[in-house]
Amino acid sequence: MAVEKTNSSSSLAEVIDRILDKGIVVDAWVRVSLVGIELLAIEARIVIASVETYLKYAEAVGLTQSAAMLRLIFK
């Protein structure tokens, strides 16, 4: 995937449209331990995309069951 760089400024609507079209995934994992004892573990995956984009890529990564349920809801 190539990164496109432009010198023109984008409006907020263009940025939101691009995010919803392409999608963003933030995957975070935090673990706090003291003397080898795990005190806190947090795992988070945040997906920001349109429903259409999510459904298109969910099947590719094996989330077909949740994608099928969303397809029934939004069609």
Secondary structure as GFF3:
##gff-version 3
##sequence-region A 1 75
A	DSSP	alpha_helix	12	22	.	.	.	ID=ss1
A	DSSP	beta_strand	24	34	.	.	.	ID=ss2
A	DSSP	beta_strand	37	48	.	.	.	ID=ss3
A	DSSP	alpha_helix	51	58	.	.	.	ID=ss4
A	DSSP	alpha_helix	64	74	.	.	.	ID=ss5
###
